[in-house]
């Protein structure tokens, strides 16, 4: 069982690309390569990672990632750049757009489970400079191509 948010971020990143170089993943997660390798080895021993695939616990949506949009209201639109920097560090954030109109920022998230989206929402809602959020889940995504 993953022990913390860093473990979850590692698992999510490996689900997206199981062949990502450790140096690149360590940079994304903000760990040293040795600390990352130790965590991956523990996740393997604990049965979270089996070979080149990741086997997640019950509740994993087998049809693909869960998609959510989070609309973010900043406390100060003109001085809220630190919020953008923090949001862009979350690996599940697929897009981050500054908007005109009612909402300040719209995020598109892709995560392996609703629990992970909830954890990200809690992280965003508690960020300094965030006044409020609104989250919506995509029920049936449409993709061209």
BAVO-506373 format. One record per residue (C-alpha): residue number from 0; residue in three letters; x, y, z negated. Coordinates in nm, 4 decimals. Each point is the difference from the previous one (the first is absolute). Example, Ala and Ser with C-alpha at 12.3 -4.5 7.8 and 13.67 -1.06 7.14 Angstrom:
2
MARZA num residu        u        v        w
MARZA   0    ALA   1.2300  -0.4500  -0.7800
MARZA   1    SER   0.1370   0.3440   0.0660
This chain:
145
MARZA num residu        u        v        w
MARZA   0    UNK   0.0000   0.0000   0.0000
MARZA   1    UNK   0.1428   0.3431   0.0867
MARZA   2    UNK   0.1058   0.1801  -0.3154
MARZA   3    UNK  -0.0307   0.3638   0.1029
MARZA   4    UNK  -0.0689   0.2464   0.2816
MARZA   5    UNK   0.3510  -0.0449   0.1403
MARZA   6    UNK  -0.0626  -0.3735   0.0446
MARZA   7    UNK  -0.3283   0.0792   0.1756
MARZA   8    UNK   0.1736   0.2495   0.2300
MARZA   9    UNK   0.2655  -0.2598   0.0850
MARZA  10    UNK  -0.2654  -0.2622   0.0799
MARZA  11    UNK  -0.2030   0.2428   0.2111
MARZA  12    UNK   0.3092   0.1065   0.1960
MARZA  13    UNK   0.1029  -0.3617   0.0575
MARZA  14    UNK  -0.3512  -0.0878   0.1170
MARZA  15    UNK   0.0276   0.2732   0.2635
MARZA  16    UNK   0.3515  -0.1074   0.1024
MARZA  17    UNK   0.1501  -0.3070  -0.1670
MARZA  18    UNK   0.3252   0.0547   0.1910
MARZA  19    UNK   0.0680   0.3551  -0.1210
MARZA  20    UNK   0.3663   0.0380  -0.0996
MARZA  21    UNK   0.0508   0.0161  -0.3762
MARZA  22    UNK   0.1855   0.3309   0.0328
MARZA  23    UNK  -0.2960   0.1590   0.1801
MARZA  24    UNK  -0.2574  -0.1417  -0.2420
MARZA  25    UNK   0.2084   0.1043  -0.3001
MARZA  26    UNK   0.0018   0.3562   0.1346
MARZA  27    UNK  -0.3783  -0.0020   0.0461
MARZA  28    UNK  -0.0589  -0.1354  -0.3508
MARZA  29    UNK   0.2730   0.2210  -0.1570
MARZA  30    UNK   0.2014  -0.2898  -0.1421
MARZA  31    UNK   0.3573  -0.1128   0.0464
MARZA  32    UNK   0.0481  -0.2975   0.2331
MARZA  33    UNK   0.1052  -0.2147  -0.2971
MARZA  34    UNK  -0.3099   0.0937  -0.2019
MARZA  35    UNK  -0.2211  -0.0702   0.3031
MARZA  36    UNK   0.1658  -0.3369   0.0612
MARZA  37    UNK  -0.0470  -0.0961  -0.3679
MARZA  38    UNK  -0.3705   0.0888   0.0166
MARZA  39    UNK  -0.0507  -0.1955   0.3238
MARZA  40    UNK   0.1785  -0.3020  -0.1501
MARZA  41    UNK  -0.2289   0.0183  -0.3072
MARZA  42    UNK  -0.3078   0.0300   0.2215
MARZA  43    UNK   0.1201  -0.3091   0.1883
MARZA  44    UNK   0.0554  -0.1938  -0.3257
MARZA  45    UNK  -0.3459   0.1074  -0.1233
MARZA  46    UNK  -0.1588  -0.1317   0.3206
MARZA  47    UNK  -0.1145   0.3398   0.1307
MARZA  48    UNK   0.2319  -0.0320   0.3001
MARZA  49    UNK   0.0303  -0.3371   0.1742
MARZA  50    UNK   0.2533  -0.0119   0.2835
MARZA  51    UNK  -0.0626   0.2624   0.2639
MARZA  52    UNK  -0.3620   0.0495  -0.0948
MARZA  53    UNK  -0.1646   0.1574  -0.2982
MARZA  54    UNK  -0.2801  -0.1800  -0.1757
MARZA  55    UNK  -0.2144   0.2430  -0.1906
MARZA  56    UNK  -0.2468  -0.0766  -0.2754
MARZA  57    UNK  -0.3755  -0.0444   0.0509
MARZA  58    UNK  -0.1761   0.3084   0.1288
MARZA  59    UNK   0.2399   0.0516   0.2893
MARZA  60    UNK  -0.1932   0.0945   0.3099
MARZA  61    UNK   0.1134  -0.2547   0.2595
MARZA  62    UNK  -0.1517   0.1983   0.2894
MARZA  63    UNK   0.2637   0.2715  -0.0286
MARZA  64    UNK   0.0857   0.2956  -0.2177
MARZA  65    UNK  -0.2654   0.1993  -0.1802
MARZA  66    UNK  -0.0262   0.3533   0.1352
MARZA  67    UNK  -0.1016   0.3003  -0.2063
MARZA  68    UNK  -0.0097   0.3736   0.0534
MARZA  69    UNK   0.0807   0.2228  -0.2941
MARZA  70    UNK  -0.0985   0.3644   0.0230
MARZA  71    UNK   0.2144   0.2119  -0.2314
MARZA  72    UNK  -0.0786   0.3421  -0.1426
MARZA  73    UNK   0.3095   0.1846  -0.1191
MARZA  74    UNK  -0.0079   0.2515  -0.2833
MARZA  75    UNK   0.1803   0.2561   0.2158
MARZA  76    UNK   0.0013  -0.0406   0.3780
MARZA  77    UNK   0.2837   0.2459   0.0512
MARZA  78    UNK   0.2338  -0.1448  -0.2637
MARZA  79    UNK  -0.0828  -0.3694   0.0280
MARZA  80    UNK   0.2964  -0.1257   0.2030
MARZA  81    UNK   0.1202  -0.2187  -0.2883
MARZA  82    UNK  -0.3247  -0.1998   0.0275
MARZA  83    UNK   0.0744  -0.0707   0.3678
MARZA  84    UNK   0.3528  -0.1167  -0.0806
MARZA  85    UNK  -0.1314  -0.2410  -0.2660
MARZA  86    UNK  -0.2772  -0.1329   0.2255
MARZA  87    UNK   0.2389  -0.0750   0.2845
MARZA  88    UNK   0.2086  -0.2210  -0.2312
MARZA  89    UNK  -0.2860  -0.2477  -0.0497
MARZA  90    UNK   0.0694  -0.2850   0.2458
MARZA  91    UNK  -0.3681  -0.0818   0.0557
MARZA  92    UNK  -0.0656   0.3525   0.1323
MARZA  93    UNK  -0.0276  -0.0516   0.3755
MARZA  94    UNK  -0.0843   0.3631   0.0765
MARZA  95    UNK  -0.0059   0.3216  -0.2014
MARZA  96    UNK  -0.1702   0.2987   0.1639
MARZA  97    UNK  -0.0369   0.3531  -0.1357
MARZA  98    UNK  -0.3483   0.1164   0.0892
MARZA  99    UNK  -0.1937   0.3215   0.0442
MARZA 100    UNK  -0.3464   0.0188  -0.1504
MARZA 101    UNK  -0.1285  -0.1655  -0.3151
MARZA 102    UNK   0.2788  -0.2546  -0.0644
MARZA 103    UNK   0.3671   0.0881  -0.0275
MARZA 104    UNK   0.1525  -0.3367   0.0923
MARZA 105    UNK  -0.1315  -0.3204   0.1563
MARZA 106    UNK   0.1935  -0.3226  -0.0576
MARZA 107    UNK  -0.0464  -0.3302   0.1786
MARZA 108    UNK   0.1094  -0.2961  -0.2117
MARZA 109    UNK   0.0486  -0.3625   0.0950
MARZA 110    UNK   0.0436  -0.2418  -0.2890
MARZA 111    UNK  -0.0356  -0.3696  -0.0648
MARZA 112    UNK  -0.2817   0.0313  -0.2554
MARZA 113    UNK  -0.2516   0.2404  -0.1491
MARZA 114    UNK   0.1890  -0.0142  -0.3312
MARZA 115    UNK   0.3078   0.1435   0.1696
MARZA 116    UNK  -0.2056   0.2827   0.1529
MARZA 117    UNK  -0.1474   0.0705  -0.3445
MARZA 118    UNK   0.3524   0.0154  -0.1483
MARZA 119    UNK   0.1096   0.2432   0.2728
MARZA 120    UNK  -0.3110   0.2126  -0.0577
MARZA 121    UNK   0.0812   0.0156  -0.3732
MARZA 122    UNK   0.3580   0.1003   0.0802
MARZA 123    UNK  -0.1187   0.2775   0.2342
MARZA 124    UNK  -0.2726   0.1238  -0.2349
MARZA 125    UNK   0.2546   0.0404  -0.2816
MARZA 126    UNK   0.2558   0.1916   0.2109
MARZA 127    UNK   0.0724   0.3565  -0.1102
MARZA 128    UNK  -0.1599   0.2337   0.2517
MARZA 129    UNK  -0.2887  -0.2327   0.0919
MARZA 130    UNK  -0.3374   0.1431  -0.1048
MARZA 131    UNK  -0.2297  -0.2777   0.1245
MARZA 132    UNK  -0.0274  -0.2902   0.2444
MARZA 133    UNK  -0.2669  -0.1857   0.1939
MARZA 134    UNK   0.0619  -0.3550   0.1250
MARZA 135    UNK  -0.1844  -0.1903   0.2741
MARZA 136    UNK   0.0664  -0.3544   0.1214
MARZA 137    UNK  -0.0145  -0.0860   0.3708
MARZA 138    UNK  -0.2629  -0.2714   0.0476
MARZA 139    UNK   0.0724  -0.0885   0.3625
MARZA 140    UNK   0.3001   0.1743   0.1541
MARZA 141    UNK   0.0077   0.0651   0.3726
MARZA 142    UNK   0.3355  -0.0004   0.1762
MARZA 143    UNK   0.0593   0.0692   0.3642
MARZA 144    UNK   0.1972  -0.2326   0.2094
